[in-house]
Amino acid sequence: MLTALRVRVIAVPDTARERILAEKDPETLERWLERAVVAASLAEVLDGLS
C-alpha cells in the first residue's frame, strides 16, 4: 500500500506510515490498498484519519 501511495505522489507522514506498518488485519489492509489506488488524499484511504 505504501508503494501505491508513493507512486500516486500522496504524502504519508511518519505517524500514518507507522499506523500502516503496524496494522495486522488483512481485511483492513486490503480495504486500504483498494482505496489507495483511487484516493486523492491519505485521508480518503485510512479510516478515521483526522
C-alpha distance matrix in Angstrom:
0.0 3.8 5.3 5.1 6.4 8.6 9.9 10.7 12.4 11.2 12.4 10.9 14.0 14.6 15.2 11.9 10.1 12.6 12.0 8.4 9.6 12.7 11.5 13.1 13.6 12.0 12.9 11.3 7.8 8.6 10.0 7.2 5.1 8.6 9.3 6.7 8.5 11.8 11.9 14.2 13.3 11.1 14.0 13.3 9.9 11.0 14.2 17.1 15.9 19.2
3.8 0.0 3.8 5.4 5.1 6.1 8.6 9.8 10.4 9.3 9.7 8.1 11.2 11.7 13.0 10.1 7.8 10.8 11.3 8.1 9.0 12.5 12.4 14.6 15.8 14.9 16.1 13.9 10.7 12.2 13.2 9.9 8.5 11.9 11.8 8.5 10.5 13.4 12.9 14.3 12.8 10.5 13.9 14.1 11.0 11.8 15.4 17.7 15.7 18.6
5.3 3.8 0.0 3.8 5.4 5.0 6.1 8.5 9.7 10.0 11.2 10.6 14.0 14.7 16.5 13.8 11.3 14.4 15.0 11.8 12.2 15.9 15.7 17.3 18.4 16.9 18.1 16.5 13.0 13.6 15.0 12.1 9.7 12.5 12.9 9.4 9.9 13.3 13.6 14.9 14.3 12.9 16.4 16.2 13.4 14.9 18.5 21.0 19.0 21.8
5.1 5.4 3.8 0.0 3.8 5.5 5.2 6.1 8.6 8.7 11.0 11.1 14.8 16.3 17.6 14.3 12.8 16.1 15.9 12.6 14.0 17.4 16.5 18.2 18.5 16.7 17.1 15.6 12.5 12.3 13.0 10.3 7.6 9.6 9.8 6.2 6.2 9.6 10.3 11.9 11.9 11.2 14.5 13.6 11.1 13.4 16.9 19.7 17.9 20.7
6.4 5.1 5.4 3.8 0.0 3.8 5.5 5.1 6.1 5.1 7.3 7.6 11.5 13.5 14.8 11.6 10.6 14.2 14.2 11.5 13.4 16.7 16.1 18.5 19.1 17.9 18.2 15.9 13.2 13.7 13.7 10.3 8.9 11.0 9.8 6.0 7.4 9.7 9.0 9.7 8.9 8.0 11.7 11.5 9.4 11.6 15.3 17.5 15.2 17.6
8.6 6.1 5.0 5.5 3.8 0.0 3.8 5.4 4.9 5.9 7.2 8.1 11.6 13.4 15.6 13.1 11.4 15.1 15.9 13.4 14.6 18.1 18.3 20.6 21.7 20.6 21.3 19.1 16.1 16.8 17.2 13.9 12.2 14.5 13.6 9.8 10.4 12.8 12.3 12.3 11.5 10.9 14.7 14.9 13.1 14.9 18.7 20.6 18.0 20.1
9.9 8.6 6.1 5.2 5.5 3.8 0.0 3.8 5.4 7.7 10.1 11.7 15.3 17.2 19.3 16.6 15.0 18.6 19.2 16.3 17.5 21.1 20.8 22.8 23.5 21.8 22.3 20.6 17.6 17.5 17.9 15.1 12.7 14.2 13.7 10.1 9.3 11.7 12.2 12.3 12.7 12.9 16.6 16.1 14.5 17.0 20.7 22.9 20.5 22.7
10.7 9.8 8.5 6.1 5.1 5.4 3.8 0.0 3.8 5.6 9.0 11.1 14.8 17.3 19.0 16.0 15.3 19.1 19.1 16.5 18.5 21.7 21.1 23.4 23.6 22.1 22.0 20.0 17.5 17.3 16.9 14.0 12.2 13.1 11.8 8.4 7.7 9.0 9.0 8.6 9.5 10.6 14.0 13.2 12.4 15.3 18.8 20.9 18.5 20.4
12.4 10.4 9.7 8.6 6.1 4.9 5.4 3.8 0.0 3.8 6.2 9.2 12.4 15.2 17.3 14.9 14.3 18.1 18.6 16.6 18.4 21.7 21.7 24.4 25.0 24.0 24.1 21.7 19.2 19.7 19.2 15.9 14.7 16.0 14.3 10.8 11.1 12.0 11.0 9.6 9.4 10.3 13.8 14.1 13.5 15.9 19.5 20.9 18.1 19.5
11.2 9.3 10.0 8.7 5.1 5.9 7.7 5.6 3.8 0.0 3.8 6.4 9.8 12.9 14.4 11.7 11.8 15.6 15.7 14.0 16.4 19.3 19.1 22.1 22.6 22.0 21.9 19.1 17.1 17.9 16.9 13.5 13.1 14.5 12.2 9.0 10.5 11.0 9.0 7.7 6.2 6.6 10.1 10.8 10.4 12.4 16.0 17.2 14.3 15.7
12.4 9.7 11.2 11.0 7.3 7.2 10.1 9.0 6.2 3.8 0.0 3.8 6.4 9.7 11.5 9.6 9.8 13.4 14.1 13.2 15.2 18.0 18.5 21.8 22.8 22.8 23.0 19.9 17.9 19.4 18.6 14.9 15.0 17.1 14.7 11.6 13.7 14.5 12.1 10.7 8.2 7.3 10.6 12.4 11.8 12.8 16.2 16.9 13.5 14.6
10.9 8.1 10.6 11.1 7.6 8.1 11.7 11.1 9.2 6.4 3.8 0.0 3.8 6.5 8.1 6.0 6.1 9.6 10.4 9.7 11.7 14.3 15.1 18.5 19.8 20.1 20.6 17.4 15.5 17.6 17.0 13.2 13.8 16.4 14.3 11.4 14.2 15.5 13.0 12.5 9.5 7.0 10.1 12.3 10.9 10.8 14.3 15.0 11.7 13.2
14.0 11.2 14.0 14.8 11.5 11.6 15.3 14.8 12.4 9.8 6.4 3.8 0.0 3.8 5.5 5.4 6.2 8.7 10.0 10.7 12.3 14.3 15.7 19.3 21.0 22.0 22.6 19.1 17.6 20.2 19.5 15.8 16.9 19.6 17.4 14.9 17.9 18.9 16.2 15.4 12.0 9.4 11.5 14.4 13.3 12.4 15.3 15.1 11.6 12.4
14.6 11.7 14.7 16.3 13.5 13.4 17.2 17.3 15.2 12.9 9.7 6.5 3.8 0.0 3.8 5.5 5.0 6.1 8.6 9.8 10.4 12.1 14.3 17.8 20.0 21.3 22.5 19.1 17.5 20.6 20.4 16.8 18.0 21.1 19.3 16.9 20.0 21.5 19.0 18.8 15.4 12.4 14.2 17.1 15.4 13.8 16.5 16.4 13.2 14.3
15.2 13.0 16.5 17.6 14.8 15.6 19.3 19.0 17.3 14.4 11.5 8.1 5.5 3.8 0.0 3.8 5.5 5.2 6.3 8.7 10.0 10.5 12.5 16.2 18.1 20.0 20.8 17.3 16.4 19.6 19.1 15.8 17.7 20.6 18.7 16.9 20.4 21.6 18.9 18.9 15.3 11.9 12.9 15.9 14.3 11.9 13.9 13.4 10.6 11.7
11.9 10.1 13.8 14.3 11.6 13.1 16.6 16.0 14.9 11.7 9.6 6.0 5.4 5.5 3.8 0.0 3.8 5.4 5.0 6.2 8.6 9.8 10.7 14.5 15.9 17.3 17.8 14.3 13.2 16.2 15.5 12.1 14.0 16.8 14.9 13.2 16.7 17.9 15.3 15.8 12.3 8.7 9.9 12.6 10.6 8.5 11.0 11.3 8.5 10.6
10.1 7.8 11.3 12.8 10.6 11.4 15.0 15.3 14.3 11.8 9.8 6.1 6.2 5.0 5.5 3.8 0.0 3.8 5.4 5.1 6.1 8.5 10.1 13.5 15.5 16.5 17.8 14.6 12.7 15.7 15.9 12.5 13.4 16.8 15.6 13.2 16.4 18.4 16.4 17.0 14.0 10.6 12.7 14.8 12.2 10.7 13.6 14.5 12.0 14.3
12.6 10.8 14.4 16.1 14.2 15.1 18.6 19.1 18.1 15.6 13.4 9.6 8.7 6.1 5.2 5.4 3.8 0.0 3.8 5.5 5.1 6.0 8.6 11.9 14.5 16.3 17.8 14.8 13.3 16.8 17.2 14.2 15.6 19.0 18.0 16.2 19.5 21.5 19.5 20.4 17.2 13.6 15.0 17.2 14.6 12.3 14.4 14.9 13.0 15.2
12.0 11.3 15.0 15.9 14.2 15.9 19.2 19.1 18.6 15.7 14.1 10.4 10.0 8.6 6.3 5.0 5.4 3.8 0.0 3.8 5.6 5.2 6.3 10.0 11.9 13.9 15.0 11.6 10.9 14.5 14.4 11.7 13.8 16.9 15.8 14.7 18.3 19.9 17.8 19.1 16.0 12.2 12.9 14.9 12.2 9.3 10.9 11.6 10.3 13.0
8.4 8.1 11.8 12.6 11.5 13.4 16.3 16.5 16.6 14.0 13.2 9.7 10.7 9.8 8.7 6.2 5.1 5.5 3.8 0.0 3.8 5.5 5.4 8.8 10.5 11.5 12.8 9.7 8.0 11.4 11.9 9.0 10.4 13.8 13.2 11.8 15.2 17.3 15.7 17.5 14.8 11.2 12.7 13.9 10.6 8.6 10.9 12.8 11.5 14.8
9.6 9.0 12.2 14.0 13.4 14.6 17.5 18.5 18.4 16.4 15.2 11.7 12.3 10.4 10.0 8.6 6.1 5.1 5.6 3.8 0.0 3.8 5.6 8.0 10.9 12.0 14.2 11.8 9.6 13.1 14.4 11.9 12.6 16.3 16.3 14.6 17.6 20.1 19.0 20.7 18.1 14.6 16.4 17.6 14.2 12.4 14.5 16.3 15.1 18.1
12.7 12.5 15.9 17.4 16.7 18.1 21.1 21.7 21.7 19.3 18.0 14.3 14.3 12.1 10.5 9.8 8.5 6.0 5.2 5.5 3.8 0.0 3.8 6.3 9.4 11.6 13.8 11.4 10.3 14.1 15.2 13.2 14.7 18.1 18.0 17.0 20.2 22.4 21.1 22.9 20.1 16.5 17.5 18.8 15.5 13.0 14.2 15.6 15.0 17.9
11.5 12.4 15.7 16.5 16.1 18.3 20.8 21.1 21.7 19.1 18.5 15.1 15.7 14.3 12.5 10.7 10.1 8.6 6.3 5.4 5.6 3.8 0.0 3.8 5.9 8.3 10.1 7.7 7.1 10.8 11.8 10.5 12.3 15.3 15.5 15.1 18.3 20.4 19.2 21.6 19.2 15.6 16.3 16.9 13.6 11.1 11.9 13.9 14.1 17.4
13.1 14.6 17.3 18.2 18.5 20.6 22.8 23.4 24.4 22.1 21.8 18.5 19.3 17.8 16.2 14.5 13.5 11.9 10.0 8.8 8.0 6.3 3.8 0.0 3.8 6.2 8.9 8.1 7.5 10.7 12.5 12.1 13.4 16.2 17.2 17.1 19.8 22.2 21.6 24.3 22.2 18.8 19.5 19.7 16.2 14.1 14.6 16.9 17.5 20.9
13.6 15.8 18.4 18.5 19.1 21.7 23.5 23.6 25.0 22.6 22.8 19.8 21.0 20.0 18.1 15.9 15.5 14.5 11.9 10.5 10.9 9.4 5.9 3.8 0.0 3.8 5.6 5.4 6.3 8.7 10.1 10.8 12.4 14.5 15.7 16.4 19.0 20.9 20.6 23.6 21.9 18.8 19.0 18.6 15.3 13.4 13.2 15.9 17.2 20.8
12.0 14.9 16.9 16.7 17.9 20.6 21.8 22.1 24.0 22.0 22.8 20.1 22.0 21.3 20.0 17.3 16.5 16.3 13.9 11.5 12.0 11.6 8.3 6.2 3.8 0.0 3.8 5.5 5.1 6.0 8.6 9.9 10.4 12.2 14.2 15.0 16.9 19.2 19.5 22.7 21.6 18.9 19.5 18.5 15.0 14.1 14.5 17.7 18.8 22.5
12.9 16.1 18.1 17.1 18.2 21.3 22.3 22.0 24.1 21.9 23.0 20.6 22.6 22.5 20.8 17.8 17.8 17.8 15.0 12.8 14.2 13.8 10.1 8.9 5.6 3.8 0.0 3.8 5.5 5.1 6.2 8.6 9.9 10.6 12.4 14.1 15.9 17.6 17.8 21.3 20.4 18.0 18.1 16.6 13.5 12.8 12.5 15.9 17.6 21.2
11.3 13.9 16.5 15.6 15.9 19.1 20.6 20.0 21.7 19.1 19.9 17.4 19.1 19.1 17.3 14.3 14.6 14.8 11.6 9.7 11.8 11.4 7.7 8.1 5.4 5.5 3.8 0.0 3.8 5.4 5.1 6.2 8.6 9.9 10.6 12.1 14.7 16.1 15.6 18.8 17.4 14.7 14.7 13.7 10.5 9.2 9.1 12.4 13.8 17.6
7.8 10.7 13.0 12.5 13.2 16.1 17.6 17.5 19.2 17.1 17.9 15.5 17.6 17.5 16.4 13.2 12.7 13.3 10.9 8.0 9.6 10.3 7.1 7.5 6.3 5.1 5.5 3.8 0.0 3.8 5.5 5.1 6.1 8.6 9.9 10.3 12.7 14.9 14.8 17.9 16.6 13.9 14.8 13.9 10.2 9.6 10.9 14.3 14.8 18.5
8.6 12.2 13.6 12.3 13.7 16.8 17.5 17.3 19.7 17.9 19.4 17.6 20.2 20.6 19.6 16.2 15.7 16.8 14.5 11.4 13.1 14.1 10.8 10.7 8.7 6.0 5.1 5.4 3.8 0.0 3.8 5.4 5.1 6.2 8.6 9.7 11.1 13.3 14.0 17.5 17.1 15.0 16.0 14.2 10.8 11.3 12.5 16.1 16.9 20.6
10.0 13.2 15.0 13.0 13.7 17.2 17.9 16.9 19.2 16.9 18.6 17.0 19.5 20.4 19.1 15.5 15.9 17.2 14.4 11.9 14.4 15.2 11.8 12.5 10.1 8.6 6.2 5.1 5.5 3.8 0.0 3.8 5.5 5.2 6.3 8.6 10.5 11.6 11.8 15.3 14.9 13.1 13.4 11.1 8.2 8.9 9.6 13.3 14.4 18.0
7.2 9.9 12.1 10.3 10.3 13.9 15.1 14.0 15.9 13.5 14.9 13.2 15.8 16.8 15.8 12.1 12.5 14.2 11.7 9.0 11.9 13.2 10.5 12.1 10.8 9.9 8.6 6.2 5.1 5.4 3.8 0.0 3.8 5.5 5.1 6.0 8.9 10.3 9.8 12.9 11.9 9.7 10.6 9.0 5.4 6.2 8.3 11.8 12.0 15.6
5.1 8.5 9.7 7.6 8.9 12.2 12.7 12.2 14.7 13.1 15.0 13.8 16.9 18.0 17.7 14.0 13.4 15.6 13.8 10.4 12.6 14.7 12.3 13.4 12.4 10.4 9.9 8.6 6.1 5.1 5.5 3.8 0.0 3.8 5.4 4.9 6.6 9.2 9.8 13.1 12.8 11.2 13.0 11.2 7.8 9.6 12.0 15.5 15.2 18.7
8.6 11.9 12.5 9.6 11.0 14.5 14.2 13.1 16.0 14.5 17.1 16.4 19.6 21.1 20.6 16.8 16.8 19.0 16.9 13.8 16.3 18.1 15.3 16.2 14.5 12.2 10.6 9.9 8.6 6.2 5.2 5.5 3.8 0.0 3.8 5.5 5.8 7.3 8.8 12.5 13.1 12.4 13.6 10.8 8.3 10.8 12.6 16.2 16.4 19.7
9.3 11.8 12.9 9.8 9.8 13.6 13.7 11.8 14.3 12.2 14.7 14.3 17.4 19.3 18.7 14.9 15.6 18.0 15.8 13.2 16.3 18.0 15.5 17.2 15.7 14.2 12.4 10.6 9.9 8.6 6.3 5.1 5.4 3.8 0.0 3.8 5.5 5.5 5.6 9.3 9.7 9.2 10.1 7.1 5.1 8.3 10.3 13.6 13.4 16.5
6.7 8.5 9.4 6.2 6.0 9.8 10.1 8.4 10.8 9.0 11.6 11.4 14.9 16.9 16.9 13.2 13.2 16.2 14.7 11.8 14.6 17.0 15.1 17.1 16.4 15.0 14.1 12.1 10.3 9.7 8.6 6.0 4.9 5.5 3.8 0.0 3.8 5.5 5.4 8.3 8.4 7.7 10.0 8.0 5.6 8.8 11.8 14.8 13.7 16.6
8.5 10.5 9.9 6.2 7.4 10.4 9.3 7.7 11.1 10.5 13.7 14.2 17.9 20.0 20.4 16.7 16.4 19.5 18.3 15.2 17.6 20.2 18.3 19.8 19.0 16.9 15.9 14.7 12.7 11.1 10.5 8.9 6.6 5.8 5.5 3.8 0.0 3.8 6.1 9.0 10.4 10.8 13.1 10.6 9.0 12.4 15.2 18.2 17.3 20.0
11.8 13.4 13.3 9.6 9.7 12.8 11.7 9.0 12.0 11.0 14.5 15.5 18.9 21.5 21.6 17.9 18.4 21.5 19.9 17.3 20.1 22.4 20.4 22.2 20.9 19.2 17.6 16.1 14.9 13.3 11.6 10.3 9.2 7.3 5.5 5.5 3.8 0.0 3.8 6.7 9.1 10.6 12.1 9.0 8.8 12.6 14.9 17.6 16.8 19.2
11.9 12.9 13.6 10.3 9.0 12.3 12.2 9.0 11.0 9.0 12.1 13.0 16.2 19.0 18.9 15.3 16.4 19.5 17.8 15.7 19.0 21.1 19.2 21.6 20.6 19.5 17.8 15.6 14.8 14.0 11.8 9.8 9.8 8.8 5.6 5.4 6.1 3.8 0.0 3.8 5.5 7.2 8.5 5.7 6.4 10.1 12.5 14.7 13.5 15.6
14.2 14.3 14.9 11.9 9.7 12.3 12.3 8.6 9.6 7.7 10.7 12.5 15.4 18.8 18.9 15.8 17.0 20.4 19.1 17.5 20.7 22.9 21.6 24.3 23.6 22.7 21.3 18.8 17.9 17.5 15.3 12.9 13.1 12.5 9.3 8.3 9.0 6.7 3.8 0.0 3.8 7.2 8.5 6.9 8.7 11.9 14.4 15.8 13.9 15.2
13.3 12.8 14.3 11.9 8.9 11.5 12.7 9.5 9.4 6.2 8.2 9.5 12.0 15.4 15.3 12.3 14.0 17.2 16.0 14.8 18.1 20.1 19.2 22.2 21.9 21.6 20.4 17.4 16.6 17.1 14.9 11.9 12.8 13.1 9.7 8.4 10.4 9.1 5.5 3.8 0.0 3.8 5.3 5.5 7.0 9.4 12.1 13.1 10.7 11.9
11.1 10.5 12.9 11.2 8.0 10.9 12.9 10.6 10.3 6.6 7.3 7.0 9.4 12.4 11.9 8.7 10.6 13.6 12.2 11.2 14.6 16.5 15.6 18.8 18.8 18.9 18.0 14.7 13.9 15.0 13.1 9.7 11.2 12.4 9.2 7.7 10.8 10.6 7.2 7.2 3.8 0.0 3.8 5.3 5.1 6.4 9.6 10.7 8.0 10.0
14.0 13.9 16.4 14.5 11.7 14.7 16.6 14.0 13.8 10.1 10.6 10.1 11.5 14.2 12.9 9.9 12.7 15.0 12.9 12.7 16.4 17.5 16.3 19.5 19.0 19.5 18.1 14.7 14.8 16.0 13.4 10.6 13.0 13.6 10.1 10.0 13.1 12.1 8.5 8.5 5.3 3.8 0.0 3.8 5.4 5.7 7.5 7.8 5.5 7.2
13.3 14.1 16.2 13.6 11.5 14.9 16.1 13.2 14.1 10.8 12.4 12.3 14.4 17.1 15.9 12.6 14.8 17.2 14.9 13.9 17.6 18.8 16.9 19.7 18.6 18.5 16.6 13.7 13.9 14.2 11.1 9.0 11.2 10.8 7.1 8.0 10.6 9.0 5.7 6.9 5.5 5.3 3.8 0.0 3.8 6.1 7.7 9.2 8.3 10.4
9.9 11.0 13.4 11.1 9.4 13.1 14.5 12.4 13.5 10.4 11.8 10.9 13.3 15.4 14.3 10.6 12.2 14.6 12.2 10.6 14.2 15.5 13.6 16.2 15.3 15.0 13.5 10.5 10.2 10.8 8.2 5.4 7.8 8.3 5.1 5.6 9.0 8.8 6.4 8.7 7.0 5.1 5.4 3.8 0.0 3.8 6.6 9.3 8.4 11.5
11.0 11.8 14.9 13.4 11.6 14.9 17.0 15.3 15.9 12.4 12.8 10.8 12.4 13.8 11.9 8.5 10.7 12.3 9.3 8.6 12.4 13.0 11.1 14.1 13.4 14.1 12.8 9.2 9.6 11.3 8.9 6.2 9.6 10.8 8.3 8.8 12.4 12.6 10.1 11.9 9.4 6.4 5.7 6.1 3.8 0.0 3.8 6.3 5.7 9.3
14.2 15.4 18.5 16.9 15.3 18.7 20.7 18.8 19.5 16.0 16.2 14.3 15.3 16.5 13.9 11.0 13.6 14.4 10.9 10.9 14.5 14.2 11.9 14.6 13.2 14.5 12.5 9.1 10.9 12.5 9.6 8.3 12.0 12.6 10.3 11.8 15.2 14.9 12.5 14.4 12.1 9.6 7.5 7.7 6.6 3.8 0.0 3.8 5.7 9.0
17.1 17.7 21.0 19.7 17.5 20.6 22.9 20.9 20.9 17.2 16.9 15.0 15.1 16.4 13.4 11.3 14.5 14.9 11.6 12.8 16.3 15.6 13.9 16.9 15.9 17.7 15.9 12.4 14.3 16.1 13.3 11.8 15.5 16.2 13.6 14.8 18.2 17.6 14.7 15.8 13.1 10.7 7.8 9.2 9.3 6.3 3.8 0.0 3.8 6.1
15.9 15.7 19.0 17.9 15.2 18.0 20.5 18.5 18.1 14.3 13.5 11.7 11.6 13.2 10.6 8.5 12.0 13.0 10.3 11.5 15.1 15.0 14.1 17.5 17.2 18.8 17.6 13.8 14.8 16.9 14.4 12.0 15.2 16.4 13.4 13.7 17.3 16.8 13.5 13.9 10.7 8.0 5.5 8.3 8.4 5.7 5.7 3.8 0.0 3.8
19.2 18.6 21.8 20.7 17.6 20.1 22.7 20.4 19.5 15.7 14.6 13.2 12.4 14.3 11.7 10.6 14.3 15.2 13.0 14.8 18.1 17.9 17.4 20.9 20.8 22.5 21.2 17.6 18.5 20.6 18.0 15.6 18.7 19.7 16.5 16.6 20.0 19.2 15.6 15.2 11.9 10.0 7.2 10.4 11.5 9.3 9.0 6.1 3.8 0.0
